[in-house]
């Protein structure tokens, strides 16, 4: 699936042209990106959370040369899927007494 | 920011009503969810990609009772941050 498929699905539900829908879809991702860059997490209930984590500097190694290097502090983005999304991927396998981690 | 706030912002920035913005945002995430359910990979250029990874079952233990339990195979969604967004997120902290 790409943006094209997302645009198609939305196009079928609203009375806009595909071009207009494509612009809106683009803005949605831009808003999310901008928020993650300048602020903090995005929580989409039923889907998951996009979370920013601050990583401290640490020692690492260049796996190719074995050289000891310093990994600089950085901000990274992680996605934590919601329980609903995880459960929906395992519908057939999930038994009621199975804890979904 | 949660989904309701995202919908507000989309409505403001694109001049569509809140109601329409809600339909659009819901359809977007619902579509991505359905796509993952089918085991498809999702690629959003400039943002990142989502994929489903399969995990085999294993024998685990209930930490409370010590009882051995069979953990069934499962599927988990994974998100790989796109290069552009990865760099975007990392630039702010340094400014």
N, CA and C atoms of all chains as a GROMACS GRO file, in nm:
protein
  588
    1UNK      N    1   0.085  -0.120   0.000
    1UNK     CA    2   0.000   0.000   0.000
    1UNK      C    3   0.088   0.125   0.000
    2UNK      N    4   0.048   0.220  -0.080
    2UNK     CA    5   0.119   0.348  -0.083
    2UNK      C    6   0.014   0.461  -0.067
    3UNK      N    7   0.061   0.584  -0.074
    3UNK     CA    8  -0.031   0.698  -0.061
    3UNK      C    9  -0.143   0.692  -0.166
    4UNK      N   10  -0.108   0.640  -0.283
    4UNK     CA   11  -0.207   0.631  -0.393
    4UNK      C   12  -0.329   0.549  -0.349
    5UNK      N   13  -0.304   0.436  -0.280
    5UNK     CA   14  -0.414   0.351  -0.234
    5UNK      C   15  -0.495   0.419  -0.124
    6UNK      N   16  -0.426   0.494  -0.039
    6UNK     CA   17  -0.494   0.567   0.068
    6UNK      C   18  -0.585   0.673   0.007
    7UNK      N   19  -0.532   0.744  -0.094
    7UNK     CA   20  -0.610   0.847  -0.164
    7UNK      C   21  -0.734   0.784  -0.227
    8UNK      N   22  -0.718   0.669  -0.289
    8UNK     CA   23  -0.828   0.598  -0.353
    8UNK      C   24  -0.940   0.566  -0.252
    9UNK      N   25  -0.900   0.513  -0.136
    9UNK     CA   26  -0.998   0.475  -0.033
    9UNK      C   27  -1.075   0.597   0.018
   10UNK      N   28  -1.005   0.710   0.034
   10UNK     CA   29  -1.071   0.831   0.083
   10UNK      C   30  -1.159   0.892  -0.026
   11UNK      N   31  -1.108   0.888  -0.148
   11UNK     CA   32  -1.181   0.941  -0.264
   11UNK      C   33  -1.320   0.877  -0.276
   12UNK      N   34  -1.327   0.747  -0.244
   12UNK     CA   35  -1.455   0.676  -0.252
   12UNK      C   36  -1.554   0.722  -0.146
   13UNK      N   37  -1.505   0.790  -0.042
   13UNK     CA   38  -1.593   0.830   0.068
   13UNK      C   39  -1.631   0.978   0.068
   14UNK      N   40  -1.549   1.063   0.008
   14UNK     CA   41  -1.580   1.206   0.010
   14UNK      C   42  -1.595   1.258  -0.134
   15UNK      N   43  -1.664   1.368  -0.147
   15UNK     CA   44  -1.693   1.418  -0.281
   15UNK      C   45  -1.588   1.511  -0.337
   16UNK      N   46  -1.461   1.478  -0.316
   16UNK     CA   47  -1.354   1.562  -0.370
   16UNK      C   48  -1.285   1.490  -0.484
   17UNK      N   49  -1.212   1.568  -0.563
   17UNK     CA   50  -1.132   1.506  -0.670
   17UNK      C   51  -1.013   1.436  -0.607
   18UNK      N   52  -0.954   1.342  -0.683
   18UNK     CA   53  -0.838   1.270  -0.631
   18UNK      C   54  -0.723   1.365  -0.601
   19UNK      N   55  -0.714   1.470  -0.682
   19UNK     CA   56  -0.608   1.567  -0.662
   19UNK      C   57  -0.624   1.638  -0.528
   20UNK      N   58  -0.750   1.675  -0.498
   20UNK     CA   59  -0.776   1.741  -0.370
   20UNK      C   60  -0.749   1.647  -0.253
   21UNK      N   61  -0.794   1.520  -0.269
   21UNK     CA   62  -0.771   1.423  -0.163
   21UNK      C   63  -0.621   1.402  -0.141
   22UNK      N   64  -0.547   1.394  -0.251
   22UNK     CA   65  -0.402   1.373  -0.241
   22UNK      C   66  -0.338   1.486  -0.162
   23UNK      N   67  -0.386   1.609  -0.186
   23UNK     CA   68  -0.332   1.724  -0.114
   23UNK      C   69  -0.360   1.715   0.035
   24UNK      N   70  -0.482   1.670   0.068
   24UNK     CA   71  -0.519   1.658   0.209
   24UNK      C   72  -0.436   1.550   0.278
   25UNK      N   73  -0.420   1.436   0.209
   25UNK     CA   74  -0.341   1.325   0.266
   25UNK      C   75  -0.198   1.373   0.290
   26UNK      N   76  -0.146   1.448   0.195
   26UNK     CA   77  -0.011   1.504   0.211
   26UNK      C   78  -0.005   1.594   0.334
   27UNK      N   79  -0.110   1.677   0.352
   27UNK     CA   80  -0.108   1.765   0.471
   27UNK      C   81  -0.116   1.686   0.600
   28UNK      N   82  -0.190   1.576   0.600
   28UNK     CA   83  -0.200   1.497   0.723
   28UNK      C   84  -0.061   1.450   0.765
   29UNK      N   85   0.013   1.393   0.670
   29UNK     CA   86   0.147   1.346   0.705
   29UNK      C   87   0.240   1.462   0.740
   30UNK      N   88   0.221   1.575   0.673
   30UNK     CA   89   0.304   1.692   0.707
   30UNK      C   90   0.277   1.741   0.849
   31UNK      N   91   0.149   1.743   0.887
   31UNK     CA   92   0.113   1.788   1.022
   31UNK      C   93   0.176   1.693   1.125
   32UNK      N   94   0.165   1.563   1.099
   32UNK     CA   95   0.222   1.464   1.191
   32UNK      C   96   0.374   1.483   1.201
   33UNK      N   97   0.438   1.498   1.088
   33UNK     CA   98   0.584   1.513   1.086
   33UNK      C   99   0.627   1.639   1.160
   34UNK      N  100   0.557   1.747   1.131
   34UNK     CA  101   0.592   1.875   1.192
   34UNK      C  102   0.576   1.867   1.344
   35UNK      N  103   0.468   1.800   1.387
   35UNK     CA  104   0.443   1.787   1.530
   35UNK      C  105   0.552   1.702   1.597
   36UNK      N  106   0.589   1.594   1.531
   36UNK     CA  107   0.694   1.507   1.587
   36UNK      C  108   0.827   1.580   1.593
   37UNK      N  109   0.851   1.664   1.494
   37UNK     CA  110   0.978   1.736   1.491
   37UNK      C  111   0.987   1.842   1.602
   38UNK      N  112   0.880   1.918   1.616
   38UNK     CA  113   0.887   2.032   1.708
   38UNK      C  114   0.822   2.009   1.843
   39UNK      N  115   0.739   1.909   1.853
   39UNK     CA  116   0.671   1.888   1.980
   39UNK      C  117   0.697   1.747   2.030
   40UNK      N  118   0.589   1.672   2.043
   40UNK     CA  119   0.610   1.537   2.098
   40UNK      C  120   0.527   1.434   2.025
   41UNK      N  121   0.477   1.338   2.101
   41UNK     CA  122   0.416   1.220   2.039
   41UNK      C  123   0.281   1.243   1.973
   42UNK      N  124   0.247   1.152   1.887
   42UNK     CA  125   0.116   1.149   1.821
   42UNK      C  126   0.047   1.021   1.865
   43UNK      N  127  -0.074   1.038   1.921
   43UNK     CA  128  -0.146   0.919   1.966
   43UNK      C  129  -0.269   0.897   1.879
   44UNK      N  130  -0.272   0.786   1.809
   44UNK     CA  131  -0.388   0.754   1.726
   44UNK      C  132  -0.457   0.633   1.789
   45UNK      N  133  -0.571   0.658   1.854
   45UNK     CA  134  -0.636   0.547   1.922
   45UNK      C  135  -0.679   0.442   1.821
   46UNK      N  136  -0.661   0.317   1.855
   46UNK     CA  137  -0.696   0.207   1.765
   46UNK      C  138  -0.587   0.173   1.667
   47UNK      N  139  -0.482   0.257   1.661
   47UNK     CA  140  -0.374   0.231   1.567
   47UNK      C  141  -0.240   0.222   1.642
   48UNK      N  142  -0.201   0.330   1.705
   48UNK     CA  143  -0.076   0.326   1.782
   48UNK      C  144  -0.024   0.465   1.809
   49UNK      N  145   0.088   0.470   1.881
   49UNK     CA  146   0.150   0.598   1.916
   49UNK      C  147   0.286   0.612   1.848
   50UNK      N  148   0.310   0.730   1.796
   50UNK     CA  149   0.442   0.763   1.744
   50UNK      C  150   0.510   0.844   1.854
   51UNK      N  151   0.618   0.791   1.906
   51UNK     CA  152   0.680   0.849   2.024
   51UNK      C  153   0.823   0.893   1.995
   52UNK      N  154   0.859   1.011   2.047
   52UNK     CA  155   0.996   1.060   2.034
   52UNK      C  156   1.075   1.020   2.158
   53UNK      N  157   1.191   0.964   2.138
   53UNK     CA  158   1.275   0.927   2.252
   53UNK      C  159   1.410   0.992   2.239
   54UNK      N  160   1.458   1.043   2.354
   54UNK     CA  161   1.591   1.105   2.356
   54UNK      C  162   1.693   1.001   2.398
   55UNK      N  163   1.791   0.980   2.312
   55UNK     CA  164   1.895   0.882   2.342
   55UNK      C  165   2.021   0.956   2.383
   56UNK      N  166   2.081   0.911   2.493
   56UNK     CA  167   2.206   0.972   2.537
   56UNK      C  168   2.323   0.922   2.454
   57UNK      N  169   2.436   0.991   2.464
   57UNK     CA  170   2.556   0.947   2.395
   57UNK      C  171   2.600   0.813   2.452
   58UNK      N  172   2.652   0.727   2.368
   58UNK     CA  173   2.704   0.600   2.418
   58UNK      C  174   2.820   0.554   2.330
   59UNK      N  175   2.898   0.462   2.385
   59UNK     CA  176   3.010   0.409   2.308
   59UNK      C  177   2.957   0.301   2.215
   60UNK      N  178   3.009   0.302   2.095
   60UNK     CA  179   2.970   0.197   2.002
   60UNK      C  180   3.092   0.150   1.927
   61UNK      N  181   3.071   0.066   1.831
   61UNK     CA  182   3.181   0.012   1.755
   61UNK      C  183   3.143   0.011   1.609
   62UNK      N  184   3.236   0.045   1.526
   62UNK     CA  185   3.213   0.031   1.383
   62UNK      C  186   3.221  -0.118   1.352
   63UNK      N  187   3.110  -0.178   1.312
   63UNK     CA  188   3.110  -0.322   1.296
   63UNK      C  189   3.205  -0.370   1.184
   64UNK      N  190   3.238  -0.278   1.095
   64UNK     CA  191   3.324  -0.320   0.984
   64UNK      C  192   3.472  -0.317   1.022
   65UNK      N  193   3.510  -0.212   1.096
   65UNK     CA  194   3.652  -0.198   1.127
   65UNK      C  195   3.683  -0.234   1.273
   66UNK      N  196   3.578  -0.242   1.357
   66UNK     CA  197   3.601  -0.272   1.498
   66UNK      C  198   3.644  -0.150   1.577
   67UNK      N  199   3.652  -0.034   1.512
   67UNK     CA  200   3.694   0.089   1.581
   67UNK      C  201   3.594   0.130   1.688
   68UNK      N  202   3.646   0.177   1.799
   68UNK     CA  203   3.563   0.230   1.905
   68UNK      C  204   3.518   0.370   1.865
   69UNK      N  205   3.388   0.396   1.867
   69UNK     CA  206   3.342   0.530   1.832
   69UNK      C  207   3.237   0.578   1.931
   70UNK      N  208   3.219   0.710   1.936
   70UNK     CA  209   3.115   0.764   2.022
   70UNK      C  210   2.989   0.784   1.938
   71UNK      N  211   2.877   0.729   1.986
   71UNK     CA  212   2.750   0.753   1.919
   71UNK      C  213   2.690   0.876   1.984
   72UNK      N  214   2.667   0.979   1.903
   72UNK     CA  215   2.622   1.108   1.957
   72UNK      C  216   2.479   1.098   2.011
   73UNK      N  217   2.442   1.186   2.106
   73UNK     CA  218   2.304   1.186   2.155
   73UNK      C  219   2.210   1.219   2.040
   74UNK      N  220   2.093   1.161   2.041
   74UNK     CA  221   2.001   1.187   1.930
   74UNK      C  222   1.856   1.167   1.972
   75UNK      N  223   1.770   1.223   1.893
   75UNK     CA  224   1.625   1.204   1.911
   75UNK      C  225   1.579   1.104   1.808
   76UNK      N  226   1.512   1.000   1.853
   76UNK     CA  227   1.464   0.903   1.757
   76UNK      C  228   1.314   0.884   1.769
   77UNK      N  229   1.255   0.836   1.661
   77UNK     CA  230   1.110   0.815   1.656
   77UNK      C  231   1.082   0.666   1.662
   78UNK      N  232   0.991   0.627   1.750
   78UNK     CA  233   0.950   0.487   1.753
   78UNK      C  234   0.798   0.480   1.742
   79UNK      N  235   0.750   0.365   1.696
   79UNK     CA  236   0.606   0.342   1.685
   79UNK      C  237   0.568   0.233   1.782
   80UNK      N  238   0.470   0.264   1.866
   80UNK     CA  239   0.420   0.162   1.958
   80UNK      C  240   0.278   0.126   1.915
   81UNK      N  241   0.261   0.008   1.856
   81UNK     CA  242   0.128  -0.028   1.805
   81UNK      C  243   0.029  -0.045   1.919
   82UNK      N  244  -0.097  -0.010   1.894
   82UNK     CA  245  -0.200  -0.023   1.998
   82UNK      C  246  -0.238  -0.170   2.012
   83UNK      N  247  -0.296  -0.203   2.128
   83UNK     CA  248  -0.344  -0.340   2.153
   83UNK      C  249  -0.444  -0.381   2.046
   84UNK      N  250  -0.528  -0.284   2.006
   84UNK     CA  251  -0.633  -0.311   1.907
   84UNK      C  252  -0.569  -0.354   1.774
   85UNK      N  253  -0.464  -0.283   1.733
   85UNK     CA  254  -0.398  -0.316   1.606
   85UNK      C  255  -0.331  -0.452   1.616
   86UNK      N  256  -0.262  -0.476   1.727
   86UNK     CA  257  -0.193  -0.604   1.744
   86UNK      C  258  -0.293  -0.718   1.743
   87UNK      N  259  -0.404  -0.700   1.815
   87UNK     CA  260  -0.505  -0.806   1.820
   87UNK      C  261  -0.565  -0.831   1.683
   88UNK      N  262  -0.584  -0.722   1.606
   88UNK     CA  263  -0.649  -0.738   1.476
   88UNK      C  264  -0.560  -0.815   1.377
   89UNK      N  265  -0.430  -0.815   1.400
   89UNK     CA  266  -0.341  -0.890   1.311
   89UNK      C  267  -0.343  -1.038   1.345
   90UNK      N  268  -0.390  -1.070   1.464
   90UNK     CA  269  -0.385  -1.209   1.511
   90UNK      C  270  -0.523  -1.267   1.536
   91UNK      N  271  -0.624  -1.211   1.469
   91UNK     CA  272  -0.762  -1.251   1.496
   91UNK      C  273  -0.786  -1.401   1.501
   92UNK      N  274  -0.732  -1.473   1.402
   92UNK     CA  275  -0.761  -1.616   1.396
   92UNK      C  276  -0.692  -1.693   1.508
   93UNK      N  277  -0.569  -1.649   1.538
   93UNK     CA  278  -0.490  -1.723   1.637
   93UNK      C  279  -0.531  -1.693   1.781
   94UNK      N  280  -0.585  -1.573   1.803
   94UNK     CA  281  -0.608  -1.528   1.940
   94UNK      C  282  -0.716  -1.610   2.010
   95UNK      N  283  -0.679  -1.665   2.123
   95UNK     CA  284  -0.779  -1.732   2.207
   95UNK      C  285  -0.812  -1.635   2.319
   96UNK      N  286  -0.932  -1.649   2.374
   96UNK     CA  287  -0.976  -1.552   2.474
   96UNK      C  288  -0.887  -1.554   2.599
   97UNK      N  289  -0.825  -1.668   2.625
   97UNK     CA  290  -0.743  -1.675   2.747
   97UNK      C  291  -0.596  -1.645   2.720
   98UNK      N  292  -0.565  -1.603   2.598
   98UNK     CA  293  -0.426  -1.574   2.566
   98UNK      C  294  -0.397  -1.427   2.588
   99UNK      N  295  -0.306  -1.396   2.680
   99UNK     CA  296  -0.273  -1.254   2.696
   99UNK      C  297  -0.202  -1.202   2.572
  100UNK      N  298  -0.245  -1.090   2.522
  100UNK     CA  299  -0.181  -1.031   2.404
  100UNK      C  300  -0.079  -0.929   2.454
  101UNK      N  301   0.044  -0.959   2.433
  101UNK     CA  302   0.148  -0.865   2.482
  101UNK      C  303   0.177  -0.762   2.374
  102UNK      N  304  -0.014   1.499   2.074
  102UNK     CA  305  -0.135   1.526   1.993
  102UNK      C  306  -0.210   1.396   1.971
  103UNK      N  307  -0.337   1.396   1.995
  103UNK     CA  308  -0.417   1.275   1.970
  103UNK      C  309  -0.496   1.290   1.840
  104UNK      N  310  -0.578   1.190   1.812
  104UNK     CA  311  -0.647   1.189   1.683
  104UNK      C  312  -0.743   1.307   1.668
  105UNK      N  313  -0.814   1.341   1.777
  105UNK     CA  314  -0.909   1.453   1.771
  105UNK      C  315  -0.836   1.584   1.739
  106UNK      N  316  -0.720   1.603   1.800
  106UNK     CA  317  -0.642   1.724   1.775
  106UNK      C  318  -0.586   1.726   1.632
  107UNK      N  319  -0.550   1.608   1.586
  107UNK     CA  320  -0.502   1.597   1.447
  107UNK      C  321  -0.614   1.634   1.350
  108UNK      N  322  -0.734   1.585   1.379
  108UNK     CA  323  -0.850   1.616   1.294
  108UNK      C  324  -0.876   1.767   1.291
  109UNK      N  325  -0.868   1.831   1.408
  109UNK     CA  326  -0.886   1.977   1.414
  109UNK      C  327  -0.786   2.049   1.326
  110UNK      N  328  -0.663   2.007   1.336
  110UNK     CA  329  -0.556   2.073   1.262
  110UNK      C  330  -0.572   2.051   1.112
  111UNK      N  331  -0.611   1.930   1.074
  111UNK     CA  332  -0.633   1.900   0.932
  111UNK      C  333  -0.745   1.988   0.879
  112UNK      N  334  -0.853   2.002   0.959
  112UNK     CA  335  -0.966   2.083   0.920
  112UNK      C  336  -0.925   2.229   0.900
  113UNK      N  337  -0.846   2.282   0.994
  113UNK     CA  338  -0.799   2.421   0.985
  113UNK      C  339  -0.713   2.444   0.861
  114UNK      N  340  -0.618   2.353   0.841
  114UNK     CA  341  -0.519   2.376   0.737
  114UNK      C  342  -0.568   2.349   0.596
  115UNK      N  343  -0.672   2.265   0.583
  115UNK     CA  344  -0.714   2.229   0.448
  115UNK      C  345  -0.852   2.284   0.413
  116UNK      N  346  -0.911   2.361   0.507
  116UNK     CA  347  -1.043   2.418   0.483
  116UNK      C  348  -1.151   2.316   0.453
  117UNK      N  349  -1.147   2.203   0.521
  117UNK     CA  350  -1.261   2.111   0.513
  117UNK      C  351  -1.326   2.112   0.651
  118UNK      N  352  -1.454   2.073   0.656
  118UNK     CA  353  -1.522   2.074   0.786
  118UNK      C  354  -1.462   1.967   0.876
  119UNK      N  355  -1.485   1.984   1.006
  119UNK     CA  356  -1.435   1.887   1.104
  119UNK      C  357  -1.487   1.747   1.071
  120UNK      N  358  -1.614   1.744   1.029
  120UNK     CA  359  -1.679   1.616   1.002
  120UNK      C  360  -1.607   1.544   0.888
  121UNK      N  361  -1.578   1.619   0.782
  121UNK     CA  362  -1.510   1.560   0.667
  121UNK      C  363  -1.367   1.522   0.705
  122UNK      N  364  -1.301   1.610   0.782
  122UNK     CA  365  -1.164   1.580   0.824
  122UNK      C  366  -1.160   1.451   0.905
  123UNK      N  367  -1.264   1.430   0.985
  123UNK     CA  368  -1.269   1.307   1.066
  123UNK      C  369  -1.282   1.184   0.976
  124UNK      N  370  -1.371   1.193   0.878
  124UNK     CA  371  -1.388   1.080   0.784
  124UNK      C  372  -1.254   1.049   0.715
  125UNK      N  373  -1.185   1.154   0.675
  125UNK     CA  374  -1.059   1.134   0.602
  125UNK      C  375  -0.952   1.070   0.691
  126UNK      N  376  -0.934   1.127   0.811
  126UNK     CA  377  -0.831   1.074   0.902
  126UNK      C  378  -0.865   0.930   0.943
  127UNK      N  379  -0.992   0.905   0.973
  127UNK     CA  380  -1.033   0.769   1.012
  127UNK      C  381  -1.010   0.670   0.897
  128UNK      N  382  -1.045   0.711   0.777
  128UNK     CA  383  -1.029   0.622   0.661
  128UNK      C  384  -0.881   0.592   0.637
  129UNK      N  385  -0.798   0.692   0.657
  129UNK     CA  386  -0.655   0.674   0.638
  129UNK      C  387  -0.600   0.566   0.732
  130UNK      N  388  -0.628   0.580   0.862
  130UNK     CA  389  -0.572   0.482   0.956
  130UNK      C  390  -0.643   0.347   0.947
  131UNK      N  391  -0.772   0.350   0.917
  131UNK     CA  392  -0.845   0.225   0.900
  131UNK      C  393  -0.789   0.149   0.778
  132UNK      N  394  -0.761   0.223   0.672
  132UNK     CA  395  -0.705   0.162   0.550
  132UNK      C  396  -0.569   0.101   0.577
  133UNK      N  397  -0.488   0.171   0.656
  133UNK     CA  398  -0.355   0.118   0.687
  133UNK      C  399  -0.368  -0.008   0.772
  134UNK      N  400  -0.463  -0.006   0.864
  134UNK     CA  401  -0.486  -0.122   0.951
  134UNK      C  402  -0.529  -0.244   0.867
  135UNK      N  403  -0.623  -0.222   0.777
  135UNK     CA  404  -0.671  -0.332   0.693
  135UNK      C  405  -0.560  -0.388   0.606
  136UNK      N  406  -0.477  -0.298   0.557
  136UNK     CA  407  -0.366  -0.339   0.473
  136UNK      C  408  -0.269  -0.428   0.552
  137UNK      N  409  -0.241  -0.390   0.675
  137UNK     CA  410  -0.153  -0.471   0.760
  137UNK      C  411  -0.217  -0.605   0.794
  138UNK      N  412  -0.349  -0.604   0.812
  138UNK     CA  413  -0.420  -0.728   0.840
  138UNK      C  414  -0.402  -0.828   0.727
  139UNK      N  415  -0.394  -0.775   0.605
  139UNK     CA  416  -0.374  -0.863   0.489
  139UNK      C  417  -0.227  -0.902   0.475
  140UNK      N  418  -0.145  -0.850   0.565
  140UNK     CA  419  -0.003  -0.884   0.560
  140UNK      C  420   0.075  -0.800   0.462
  141UNK      N  421   0.011  -0.694   0.411
  141UNK     CA  422   0.079  -0.608   0.313
  141UNK      C  423   0.178  -0.513   0.381
  142UNK      N  424   0.270  -0.466   0.302
  142UNK     CA  425   0.365  -0.366   0.347
  142UNK      C  426   0.309  -0.229   0.306
  143UNK      N  427   0.327  -0.130   0.391
  143UNK     CA  428   0.280   0.005   0.358
  143UNK      C  429   0.401   0.096   0.346
  144UNK      N  430   0.406   0.168   0.237
  144UNK     CA  431   0.518   0.260   0.223
  144UNK      C  432   0.469   0.401   0.198
  145UNK      N  433   0.499   0.490   0.293
  145UNK     CA  434   0.460   0.630   0.280
  145UNK      C  435   0.588   0.709   0.258
  146UNK      N  436   0.606   0.753   0.136
  146UNK     CA  437   0.732   0.824   0.106
  146UNK      C  438   0.744   0.951   0.191
  147UNK      N  439   0.862   0.973   0.244
  147UNK     CA  440   0.886   1.090   0.328
  147UNK      C  441   0.847   1.068   0.472
  148UNK      N  442   0.785   0.952   0.501
  148UNK     CA  443   0.740   0.926   0.637
  148UNK      C  444   0.804   0.798   0.690
  149UNK      N  445   0.772   0.687   0.626
  149UNK     CA  446   0.829   0.560   0.670
  149UNK      C  447   0.749   0.444   0.614
  150UNK      N  448   0.781   0.324   0.660
  150UNK     CA  449   0.706   0.208   0.612
  150UNK      C  450   0.665   0.119   0.728
  151UNK      N  451   0.553   0.052   0.706
  151UNK     CA  452   0.500  -0.040   0.806
  151UNK      C  453   0.504  -0.180   0.747
  152UNK      N  454   0.537  -0.277   0.831
  152UNK     CA  455   0.532  -0.415   0.784
  152UNK      C  456   0.492  -0.505   0.899
  153UNK      N  457   0.453  -0.627   0.863
  153UNK     CA  458   0.413  -0.723   0.964
  153UNK      C  459   0.523  -0.828   0.977
  154UNK      N  460   0.564  -0.853   1.099
  154UNK     CA  461   0.665  -0.957   1.120
  154UNK      C  462   0.601  -1.075   1.192
  155UNK      N  463   0.643  -1.194   1.154
  155UNK     CA  464   0.590  -1.316   1.214
  155UNK      C  465   0.683  -1.367   1.321
  156UNK      N  466   0.627  -1.402   1.433
  156UNK     CA  467   0.705  -1.457   1.542
  156UNK      C  468   0.660  -1.599   1.569
  157UNK      N  469   0.754  -1.687   1.585
  157UNK     CA  470   0.720  -1.826   1.613
  157UNK      C  471   0.670  -1.840   1.756
  158UNK      N  472   0.600  -1.948   1.784
  158UNK     CA  473   0.553  -1.975   1.920
  158UNK      C  474   0.667  -2.024   2.007
  159UNK      N  475   0.651  -2.015   2.135
  159UNK     CA  476   0.752  -2.069   2.226
  159UNK      C  477   0.686  -2.105   2.359
  160UNK      N  478   0.760  -2.180   2.439
  160UNK     CA  479   0.706  -2.215   2.571
  160UNK      C  480   0.753  -2.109   2.670
  161UNK      N  481   0.657  -2.046   2.736
  161UNK     CA  482   0.690  -1.944   2.833
  161UNK      C  483   0.642  -1.988   2.970
  162UNK      N  484   0.658  -1.900   3.065
  162UNK     CA  485   0.613  -1.931   3.200
  162UNK      C  486   0.527  -1.818   3.253
  163UNK      N  487   0.424  -1.854   3.322
  163UNK     CA  488   0.346  -1.754   3.392
  163UNK      C  489   0.431  -1.710   3.511
  164UNK      N  490   0.473  -1.583   3.513
  164UNK     CA  491   0.565  -1.539   3.619
  164UNK      C  492   0.504  -1.550   3.759
  165UNK      N  493   0.375  -1.548   3.768
  165UNK     CA  494   0.311  -1.555   3.900
  165UNK      C  495   0.305  -1.697   3.953
  166UNK      N  496   0.264  -1.789   3.868
  166UNK     CA  497   0.242  -1.927   3.915
  166UNK      C  498   0.357  -2.020   3.879
  167UNK      N  499   0.443  -1.978   3.786
  167UNK     CA  500   0.553  -2.063   3.743
  167UNK      C  501   0.509  -2.171   3.645
  168UNK      N  502   0.381  -2.171   3.616
  168UNK     CA  503   0.322  -2.268   3.524
  168UNK      C  504   0.376  -2.250   3.382
  169UNK      N  505   0.405  -2.358   3.314
  169UNK     CA  506   0.453  -2.349   3.177
  169UNK      C  507   0.334  -2.328   3.084
  170UNK      N  508   0.345  -2.224   3.001
  170UNK     CA  509   0.236  -2.198   2.906
  170UNK      C  510   0.291  -2.194   2.764
  171UNK      N  511   0.208  -2.235   2.672
  171UNK     CA  512   0.244  -2.233   2.532
  171UNK      C  513   0.211  -2.095   2.477
  172UNK      N  514   0.312  -2.021   2.429
  172UNK     CA  515   0.285  -1.891   2.368
  172UNK      C  516   0.271  -1.916   2.217
  173UNK      N  517   0.153  -1.889   2.162
  173UNK     CA  518   0.130  -1.921   2.020
  173UNK      C  519   0.208  -1.827   1.928
  174UNK      N  520   0.230  -1.868   1.803
  174UNK     CA  521   0.294  -1.778   1.706
  174UNK      C  522   0.211  -1.652   1.691
  175UNK      N  523   0.275  -1.540   1.666
  175UNK     CA  524   0.196  -1.418   1.649
  175UNK      C  525   0.257  -1.326   1.545
  176UNK      N  526   0.176  -1.232   1.504
  176UNK     CA  527   0.220  -1.131   1.408
  176UNK      C  528   0.226  -0.997   1.480
  177UNK      N  529   0.328  -0.919   1.452
  177UNK     CA  530   0.338  -0.786   1.511
  177UNK      C  531   0.369  -0.683   1.404
  178UNK      N  532   0.305  -0.565   1.415
  178UNK     CA  533   0.335  -0.460   1.318
  178UNK      C  534   0.466  -0.390   1.353
  179UNK      N  535   0.540  -0.353   1.252
  179UNK     CA  536   0.664  -0.280   1.271
  179UNK      C  537   0.667  -0.155   1.187
  180UNK      N  538   0.725  -0.048   1.241
  180UNK     CA  539   0.737   0.076   1.166
  180UNK      C  540   0.884   0.108   1.150
  181UNK      N  541   0.922   0.134   1.027
  181UNK     CA  542   1.059   0.176   1.001
  181UNK      C  543   1.054   0.322   0.958
  182UNK      N  544   1.119   0.408   1.035
  182UNK     CA  545   1.114   0.552   1.007
  182UNK      C  546   1.188   0.581   0.877
  183UNK      N  547   1.127   0.664   0.795
  183UNK     CA  548   1.191   0.704   0.670
  183UNK      C  549   1.310   0.796   0.698
  184UNK      N  550   1.402   0.799   0.604
  184UNK     CA  551   1.525   0.875   0.622
  184UNK      C  552   1.497   1.023   0.649
  185UNK      N  553   1.406   1.078   0.569
  185UNK     CA  554   1.376   1.222   0.580
  185UNK      C  555   1.322   1.257   0.718
  186UNK      N  556   1.226   1.176   0.765
  186UNK     CA  557   1.165   1.203   0.896
  186UNK      C  558   1.265   1.177   1.009
  187UNK      N  559   1.346   1.075   0.992
  187UNK     CA  560   1.447   1.042   1.091
  187UNK      C  561   1.540   1.162   1.113
  188UNK      N  562   1.579   1.223   1.002
  188UNK     CA  563   1.668   1.339   1.011
  188UNK      C  564   1.595   1.461   1.066
  189UNK      N  565   1.470   1.478   1.024
  189UNK     CA  566   1.389   1.591   1.072
  189UNK      C  567   1.379   1.590   1.224
  190UNK      N  568   1.345   1.471   1.276
  190UNK     CA  569   1.324   1.456   1.420
  190UNK      C  570   1.452   1.484   1.497
  191UNK      N  571   1.562   1.445   1.438
  191UNK     CA  572   1.690   1.459   1.508
  191UNK      C  573   1.750   1.599   1.499
  192UNK      N  574   1.701   1.682   1.408
  192UNK     CA  575   1.762   1.814   1.394
  192UNK      C  576   1.720   1.910   1.504
  193UNK      N  577   1.599   1.899   1.553
  193UNK     CA  578   1.547   1.997   1.648
  193UNK      C  579   1.623   2.002   1.778
  194UNK      N  580   1.652   1.885   1.835
  194UNK     CA  581   1.720   1.879   1.964
  194UNK      C  582   1.853   1.952   1.965
  195UNK      N  583   1.911   1.967   1.846
  195UNK     CA  584   2.044   2.027   1.839
  195UNK      C  585   2.040   2.178   1.824
  196UNK      N  586   1.926   2.234   1.787
  196UNK     CA  587   1.917   2.377   1.761
  196UNK      C  588   1.927   2.457   1.890
   0.00000   0.00000   0.00000
